[in-house]
Amino acid sequence: MLNIDGTLILQIANFLILLVVMNIILYKPIRGILAKRDDEMNSRQKTIDDYQGRAKDNEDAIESGMVSARKEGYQEKESLKAQGQEEEKGVLQEAGAAVERKLTAAKQEIETKITAARENLESEISGFSGELAEKILGRSVQ
């Protein structure tokens, strides 16, 4: 059984002294190391969060830059396309005008050739008709 005597008080005193000594030598340094470790971990976590925020901001900036660049590129493409269409219209009008001029010149040339051929034939028609009448009648006609 348990006897309450002087050794019990000695055991309690021994326990308390051992508790104080262990607290000074072992527990306080370990708690200090753990507190430093927690502070370091919190500091590093804060740094990580800061870098992640910066990365997110940079990613958003890049994405918005890409969107605006695509928009500008599309607008530039459309303006170049419109310019090309205007130039195409101009070239087609020039080509049409050139064709019209050439066609008019060709018609005028044909008309002059037809007129010259008619005049030539009309001047020779009396000779042809005389020859034809001689051949049909078999004698000379005056």
N, CA, C and O of each residue as an XYZ file, in Angstrom:
568
protein
N       0.780     -1.166      0.000
C       0.000      0.000      0.000
C       0.840      1.256      0.000
O       2.069      1.228      0.064
N       0.146      2.314     -0.072
C       0.807      3.588     -0.161
C       0.977      4.154      1.245
O       0.028      4.303      2.014
N       2.226      4.456      1.532
C       2.526      5.040      2.836
C       2.907      6.498      2.636
O       3.767      6.821      1.817
N       2.276      7.347      3.372
C       2.587      8.753      3.296
C       3.636      9.008      4.372
O       3.346      8.977      5.568
N       4.827      9.254      3.930
C       5.908      9.567      4.837
C       6.836     10.582      4.182
O       6.428     11.246      3.229
N       8.047     10.721      4.651
C       8.990     11.722      4.182
C       9.451     11.459      2.759
O       9.796     12.401      2.046
N       9.466     10.224      2.332
C       9.917      9.917      0.975
C       8.928     10.415     -0.066
O       9.313     10.742     -1.189
N       7.678     10.471      0.299
C       6.683     10.983     -0.633
C       6.953     12.457     -0.908
O       6.853     12.909     -2.049
N       7.290     13.192      0.122
C       7.592     14.601     -0.058
C       8.856     14.741     -0.882
O       8.942     15.612     -1.748
N       9.839     13.889     -0.620
C      11.063     13.886     -1.426
C      10.764     13.565     -2.883
O      11.332     14.189     -3.780
N       9.914     12.635     -3.125
C       9.543     12.260     -4.515
C       8.829     13.433     -5.212
O       9.080     13.714     -6.384
N       7.951     14.100     -4.485
C       7.244     15.242     -5.068
C       8.237     16.360     -5.363
O       8.175     16.982     -6.423
N       9.151     16.619     -4.433
C      10.156     17.649     -4.638
C      11.060     17.263     -5.807
O      11.387     18.112     -6.637
N      11.461     16.019     -5.881
C      12.296     15.524     -6.981
C      11.574     15.707     -8.309
O      12.192     16.127     -9.288
N      10.297     15.405     -8.365
C       9.500     15.564     -9.591
C       9.430     17.018    -10.018
O       9.593     17.336    -11.196
N       9.185     17.908     -9.047
C       9.084     19.329     -9.364
C      10.423     19.896     -9.832
O      10.463     20.685    -10.776
N      11.532     19.497     -9.174
C      12.852     19.951     -9.603
C      13.149     19.428    -11.000
O      13.636     20.172    -11.853
N      12.862     18.165    -11.237
C      13.077     17.571    -12.557
C      12.211     18.280    -13.608
O      12.672     18.499    -14.728
N      10.991     18.636    -13.274
C      10.102     19.350    -14.187
C      10.661     20.720    -14.538
O      10.643     21.111    -15.705
N      11.159     21.457    -13.543
C      11.731     22.776    -13.786
C      12.993     22.652    -14.637
O      13.168     23.414    -15.588
N      13.873     21.706    -14.313
C      15.125     21.519    -15.056
C      14.823     21.107    -16.498
O      15.441     21.632    -17.425
N      13.909     20.200    -16.700
C      13.563     19.762    -18.062
C      12.919     20.899    -18.848
O      13.134     21.032    -20.053
N      12.128     21.717    -18.156
C      11.525     22.864    -18.822
C      12.603     23.829    -19.294
O      12.550     24.319    -20.421
N      13.578     24.101    -18.438
C      14.644     25.036    -18.804
C      15.534     24.442    -19.889
O      15.834     25.125    -20.868
N      15.958     23.216    -19.749
C      16.929     22.612    -20.660
C      16.274     22.076    -21.941
O      16.856     22.220    -23.017
N      15.122     21.483    -21.864
C      14.567     20.770    -23.014
C      13.345     21.445    -23.626
O      13.330     21.715    -24.827
N      12.342     21.716    -22.839
C      11.066     22.179    -23.414
C      11.127     23.586    -23.995
O      10.600     23.822    -25.082
N      11.768     24.537    -23.286
C      11.848     25.907    -23.790
C      12.627     25.978    -25.115
O      12.153     26.627    -26.047
N      13.790     25.344    -25.235
C      14.480     25.398    -26.537
C      13.673     24.741    -27.672
O      13.661     25.223    -28.805
N      13.016     23.654    -27.343
C      12.216     22.982    -28.384
C      11.047     23.867    -28.780
O      10.746     23.991    -29.967
N      10.374     24.492    -27.801
C       9.277     25.399    -28.118
C       9.773     26.598    -28.916
O       9.091     27.062    -29.830
N      10.980     27.111    -28.571
C      11.567     28.226    -29.327
C      11.858     27.831    -30.761
O      11.582     28.587    -31.692
N      12.422     26.634    -30.936
C      12.713     26.135    -32.295
C      11.416     25.963    -33.072
O      11.342     26.333    -34.244
N      10.396     25.408    -32.434
C       9.106     25.228    -33.108
C       8.476     26.572    -33.457
O       7.869     26.714    -34.519
N       8.618     27.578    -32.555
C       8.063     28.910    -32.832
C       8.800     29.552    -34.012
O       8.173     30.155    -34.883
N      10.154     29.419    -34.040
C      10.927     29.942    -35.163
C      10.520     29.245    -36.458
O      10.377     29.874    -37.506
N      10.339     27.937    -36.355
C       9.938     27.162    -37.534
C       8.580     27.621    -38.038
O       8.382     27.765    -39.245
N       7.632     27.855    -37.117
C       6.311     28.351    -37.521
C       6.417     29.725    -38.164
O       5.767     29.994    -39.174
N       7.250     30.611    -37.569
C       7.439     31.941    -38.153
C       8.039     31.839    -39.554
O       7.602     32.523    -40.479
N       9.043     30.979    -39.698
C       9.679     30.798    -41.010
C       8.681     30.221    -42.020
O       8.639     30.655    -43.171
N       7.902     29.269    -41.598
C       6.904     28.672    -42.498
C       5.850     29.714    -42.892
O       5.453     29.780    -44.056
N       5.399     30.520    -41.938
C       4.426     31.577    -42.250
C       5.022     32.597    -43.205
O       4.361     33.047    -44.141
N       6.292     32.960    -42.958
C       6.963     33.920    -43.840
C       7.084     33.355    -45.254
O       6.810     34.053    -46.231
N       7.485     32.119    -45.358
C       7.624     31.491    -46.682
C       6.269     31.318    -47.358
O       6.149     31.490    -48.571
N       5.258     30.981    -46.577
C       3.916     30.849    -47.155
C       3.423     32.197    -47.675
O       2.788     32.274    -48.726
N       3.728     33.273    -46.915
C       3.349     34.620    -47.346
C       4.080     34.973    -48.647
O       3.487     35.556    -49.554
N       5.365     34.619    -48.735
C       6.147     34.867    -49.949
C       5.578     34.068    -51.122
O       5.469     34.582    -52.235
N       5.223     32.828    -50.870
C       4.632     31.977    -51.912
C       3.318     32.576    -52.394
O       3.063     32.646    -53.596
N       2.490     33.002    -51.458
C       1.210     33.616    -51.830
C       1.434     34.888    -52.643
O       0.715     35.149    -53.608
N       2.441     35.683    -52.246
C       2.759     36.911    -52.979
C       3.188     36.580    -54.409
O       2.716     37.202    -55.360
N       4.077     35.606    -54.557
C       4.523     35.216    -55.905
C       3.382     34.640    -56.742
O       3.299     34.886    -57.945
N       2.505     33.874    -56.094
C       1.359     33.337    -56.829
C       0.430     34.453    -57.274
O      -0.130     34.399    -58.369
N       0.263     35.463    -56.431
C      -0.560     36.621    -56.813
C       0.062     37.368    -57.978
O      -0.636     37.762    -58.913
N       1.380     37.565    -57.925
C       2.072     38.225    -59.034
C       1.946     37.414    -60.322
O       1.710     37.962    -61.398
N       2.111     36.092    -60.188
C       1.996     35.230    -61.375
C       0.593     35.312    -61.959
O       0.428     35.343    -63.178
N      -0.412     35.347    -61.100
C      -1.795     35.468    -61.569
C      -2.006     36.810    -62.266
O      -2.640     36.875    -63.319
N      -1.469     37.885    -61.671
C      -1.587     39.210    -62.293
C      -0.891     39.231    -63.648
O      -1.428     39.760    -64.621
N       0.314     38.650    -63.707
C       1.041     38.603    -64.981
C       0.297     37.770    -66.014
O       0.246     38.123    -67.192
N      -0.274     36.671    -65.564
C      -1.042     35.812    -66.477
C      -2.256     36.560    -67.015
O      -2.568     36.478    -68.202
N      -2.939     37.292    -66.134
C      -4.095     38.088    -66.566
C      -3.666     39.182    -67.541
O      -4.352     39.444    -68.529
N      -2.527     39.822    -67.259
C      -2.026     40.875    -68.147
C      -1.673     40.299    -69.512
O      -1.970     40.902    -70.543
N      -1.041     39.134    -69.515
C      -0.683     38.485    -70.788
C      -1.944     38.108    -71.548
O      -2.024     38.311    -72.760
N      -2.920     37.566    -70.852
C      -4.172     37.170    -71.505
C      -4.885     38.380    -72.098
O      -5.367     38.323    -73.229
N      -4.956     39.472    -71.342
C      -5.612     40.667    -71.877
C      -4.811     41.242    -73.038
O      -5.387     41.747    -74.001
N      -3.481     41.168    -72.950
C      -2.643     41.605    -74.062
C      -2.881     40.772    -75.307
O      -2.917     41.300    -76.419
N      -3.045     39.470    -75.120
C      -3.308     38.591    -76.263
C      -4.668     38.901    -76.873
O      -4.822     38.900    -78.094
N      -5.650     39.166    -76.024
C      -6.988     39.500    -76.530
C      -6.938     40.792    -77.333
O      -7.496     40.878    -78.427
N      -6.258     41.804    -76.778
C      -6.183     43.080    -77.508
C      -5.361     42.927    -78.778
O      -5.680     43.545    -79.793
N      -4.303     42.112    -78.742
C      -3.496     41.892    -79.955
C      -4.317     41.173    -81.016
O      -4.228     41.503    -82.199
N      -5.114     40.195    -80.602
C      -5.983     39.507    -81.572
C      -6.990     40.478    -82.169
O      -7.256     40.454    -83.371
N      -7.549     41.337    -81.314
C      -8.531     42.309    -81.791
C      -7.884     43.274    -82.787
O      -8.449     43.554    -83.844
N      -6.693     43.780    -82.442
C      -5.984     44.688    -83.353
C      -5.633     43.981    -84.657
O      -5.755     44.560    -85.737
N      -5.198     42.733    -84.552
C      -4.861     41.957    -85.744
C      -6.075     41.760    -86.641
O      -5.980     41.866    -87.864
N      -7.206     41.475    -86.029
C      -8.428     41.293    -86.820
C      -8.816     42.599    -87.509
O      -9.194     42.604    -88.680
N      -8.720     43.713    -86.768
C      -9.059     45.010    -87.359
C      -8.103     45.345    -88.496
O      -8.530     45.850    -89.534
N      -6.827     45.072    -88.313
C      -5.838     45.335    -89.359
C      -6.121     44.466    -90.585
O      -6.022     44.922    -91.724
N      -6.471     43.217    -90.330
C      -6.798     42.307    -91.434
C      -7.995     42.824    -92.220
O      -7.996     42.816    -93.451
N      -9.009     43.273    -91.494
C     -10.204     43.777    -92.158
C      -9.910     45.052    -92.950
O     -10.427     45.236    -94.052
N      -9.068     45.940    -92.380
C      -8.749     47.173    -93.108
C      -7.932     46.859    -94.359
O      -8.150     47.460    -95.411
N      -6.992     45.916    -94.248
C      -6.215     45.522    -95.424
C      -7.100     44.854    -96.465
O      -6.911     45.040    -97.667
N      -8.057     44.081    -95.998
C      -8.991     43.430    -96.914
C      -9.821     44.476    -97.657
O     -10.040     44.363    -98.863
N     -10.280     45.493    -96.927
C     -11.065     46.569    -97.549
C     -10.207     47.336    -98.549
O     -10.676     47.671    -99.636
N      -8.946     47.619    -98.191
C      -8.045     48.293    -99.120
C      -7.845     47.458   -100.377
O      -7.852     47.982   -101.491
N      -7.666     46.160   -100.189
C      -7.488     45.263   -101.329
C      -8.704     45.265   -102.236
O      -8.577     45.249   -103.461
N      -9.874     45.284   -101.635
C     -11.092     45.310   -102.441
C     -11.210     46.620   -103.210
O     -11.638     46.624   -104.365
N     -10.834     47.734   -102.579
C     -10.871     49.024   -103.268
C      -9.870     49.036   -104.431
O     -10.182     49.508   -105.524
N      -8.674     48.515   -104.182
C      -7.676     48.456   -105.246
C      -8.152     47.546   -106.376
O      -7.934     47.833   -107.553
N      -8.807     46.443   -106.001
C      -9.333     45.520   -107.010
C     -10.366     46.230   -107.880
O     -10.369     46.077   -109.101
N     -11.250     47.015   -107.240
C     -12.254     47.766   -108.008
C     -11.576     48.731   -108.969
O     -11.977     48.851   -110.126
N     -10.534     49.429   -108.477
C      -9.812     50.375   -109.326
C      -9.156     49.686   -110.504
O      -9.222     50.171   -111.633
N      -8.522     48.550   -110.240
C      -7.857     47.804   -111.312
C      -8.882     47.302   -112.319
O      -8.660     47.362   -113.528
N     -10.010     46.805   -111.809
C     -11.054     46.315   -112.714
C     -11.634     47.454   -113.547
O     -11.922     47.271   -114.730
N     -11.807     48.623   -112.941
C     -12.321     49.764   -113.707
C     -11.319     50.190   -114.777
O     -11.702     50.499   -115.905
N     -10.034     50.204   -114.417
C      -9.016     50.545   -115.403
C      -9.000     49.521   -116.534
O      -8.925     49.879   -117.710
N      -9.070     48.245   -116.163
C      -9.065     47.204   -117.184
C     -10.306     47.327   -118.055
O     -10.216     47.176   -119.273
N     -11.461     47.597   -117.459
C     -12.705     47.773   -118.227
C     -12.595     48.950   -119.185
O     -13.024     48.873   -120.336
N     -12.007     50.050   -118.690
C     -11.847     51.227   -119.541
C     -10.884     50.930   -120.683
O     -11.110     51.358   -121.814
N      -9.818     50.205   -120.395
C      -8.850     49.852   -121.439
C      -9.499     48.945   -122.470
O      -9.292     49.113   -123.672
N     -10.278     47.989   -122.004
C     -10.977     47.089   -122.930
C     -11.962     47.885   -123.770
O     -12.082     47.663   -124.975
N     -12.670     48.818   -123.129
C     -13.641     49.641   -123.859
C     -12.936     50.483   -124.927
O     -13.425     50.602   -126.050
N     -11.785     51.066   -124.574
C     -11.021     51.850   -125.561
C     -10.560     50.970   -126.714
O     -10.671     51.346   -127.881
N     -10.047     49.805   -126.374
C      -9.581     48.904   -127.440
C     -10.744     48.445   -128.301
O     -10.606     48.338   -129.519
N     -11.879     48.173   -127.690
C     -13.053     47.741   -128.438
C     -13.539     48.864   -129.355
O     -13.891     48.620   -130.510
N     -13.556     50.081   -128.843
C     -13.971     51.228   -129.662
C     -13.002     51.420   -130.828
O     -13.424     51.660   -131.959
N     -11.705     51.313   -130.547
C     -10.713     51.459   -131.612
C     -10.866     50.365   -132.648
O     -10.750     50.615   -133.848
N     -11.132     49.131   -132.178
C     -11.306     48.014   -133.113
C     -12.553     48.223   -133.957
O     -12.537     47.947   -135.157
N     -13.643     48.709   -133.348
C     -14.872     48.969   -134.109
C     -14.632     50.054   -135.160
O     -15.092     49.938   -136.296
N     -13.910     51.109   -134.774
C     -13.623     52.178   -135.715
C     -12.754     51.669   -136.869
O     -12.953     52.035   -138.028
N     -11.787     50.818   -136.520
C     -10.915     50.261   -137.567
C     -11.714     49.384   -138.521
O     -11.518     49.428   -139.736
N     -12.612     48.591   -137.957
C     -13.452     47.720   -138.801
C     -14.355     48.572   -139.690
O     -14.537     48.276   -140.871
N     -14.918     49.633   -139.110
C     -15.786     50.517   -139.897
C     -15.014     51.160   -141.058
O     -15.510     51.242   -142.182
N     -13.797     51.611   -140.761
C     -13.004     52.226   -141.848
C     -12.654     51.200   -142.908
O     -12.658     51.521   -144.096
N     -12.354     49.984   -142.512
C     -12.041     48.934   -143.486
C     -13.279     48.583   -144.310
O     -13.201     48.370   -145.520
N     -14.438     48.526   -143.614
C     -15.684     48.223   -144.338
C     -15.979     49.346   -145.333
O     -16.354     49.089   -146.478
N     -15.809     50.576   -144.892
C     -16.057     51.727   -145.780
C     -15.105     51.696   -146.975
O     -15.521     51.930   -148.109
N     -13.838     51.410   -146.719
C     -12.859     51.344   -147.805
C     -13.191     50.210   -148.760
O     -13.071     50.358   -149.976
N     -13.616     49.060   -148.200
C     -13.959     47.922   -149.045
C     -15.181     48.247   -149.884
O     -15.224     47.875   -151.057
N     -16.182     48.931   -149.325
C     -17.388     49.297   -150.090
C     -17.032     50.266   -151.216
O     -17.483     50.134   -152.354
N     -16.204     51.244   -150.849
C     -15.803     52.203   -151.890
C     -15.036     51.509   -153.002
O     -15.218     51.813   -154.181
N     -14.196     50.594   -152.625
C     -13.425     49.838   -153.613
C     -14.344     48.988   -154.469
O     -14.195     48.934   -155.690
N     -15.294     48.324   -153.825
C     -16.223     47.481   -154.585
C     -17.142     48.318   -155.464
O     -17.442     47.938   -156.596
N     -17.596     49.477   -154.936
C     -18.475     50.338   -155.720
C     -17.744     50.890   -156.952
O     -18.340     51.048   -158.018
N     -16.459     51.178   -156.792
C     -15.710     51.673   -157.950
C     -15.485     50.560   -158.969
O     -15.364     50.843   -160.161
N     -15.427     49.335   -158.544
C     -15.188     48.223   -159.465
C     -16.496     47.582   -159.947
O     -16.473     46.747   -160.851
N     -17.623     47.959   -159.360
C     -18.883     47.311   -159.697
C     -19.298     47.544   -161.156
O     -19.831     46.640   -161.800
N     -19.063     48.721   -161.664
C     -19.444     48.962   -163.063
C     -18.614     48.094   -163.998
O     -19.118     47.615   -165.014
N     -17.336     47.887   -163.658
C     -16.502     47.019   -164.484
C     -16.956     45.580   -164.401
O     -16.986     44.867   -165.404
N     -17.314     45.148   -163.180
C     -17.784     43.768   -163.001
C     -19.109     43.544   -163.723
O     -19.317     42.503   -164.346
N     -20.004     44.530   -163.633
C     -21.308     44.366   -164.285
C     -21.151     44.305   -165.809
O     -21.876     43.568   -166.478
N     -20.202     45.079   -166.361
C     -19.961     45.029   -167.797
C     -19.415     43.679   -168.200
O     -19.849     43.123   -169.209
N     -18.501     43.147   -167.465
C     -17.927     41.835   -167.765
C     -18.976     40.752   -167.643
O     -19.031     39.828   -168.456
N     -19.799     40.870   -166.633
C     -20.850     39.879   -166.424
C     -21.855     39.917   -167.578
O     -22.292     38.869   -168.053
N     -22.217     41.105   -168.023
C     -23.163     41.226   -169.127
C     -22.544     40.665   -170.392
O     -23.251     40.021   -171.167
N     -21.256     40.877   -170.640
C     -20.612     40.323   -171.827
C     -20.593     38.821   -171.789
O     -20.786     38.168   -172.815
N     -20.364     38.259   -170.619
C     -20.310     36.810   -170.527
C     -21.705     36.220   -170.699
O     -21.859     35.171   -171.325
N     -22.702     36.867   -170.162
C     -24.067     36.334   -170.284
C     -24.549     36.481   -171.750
O     -25.110     35.540   -172.313
N     -24.335     37.631   -172.346
C     -24.796     37.865   -173.696
C     -23.869     37.260   -174.743
O     -24.297     36.980   -175.862
N     -22.676     37.068   -174.409
C     -21.722     36.491   -175.336
C     -21.208     37.513   -176.321
O     -20.591     37.105   -177.305
N     -21.398     38.744   -176.153
C     -20.888     39.782   -177.013
C     -20.476     40.944   -176.174
O     -20.740     40.951   -174.971
N     -19.863     41.891   -176.729
C     -19.371     43.032   -176.007
C     -20.480     44.049   -175.840
O     -21.286     44.266   -176.744
N     -20.510     44.678   -174.657
C     -21.561     45.651   -174.338
C     -20.863     46.971   -174.073
O     -19.807     47.045   -173.444
N     -21.529     48.045   -174.604
C     -20.920     49.362   -174.413
C     -21.741     50.243   -173.602
O     -21.360     51.386   -173.353
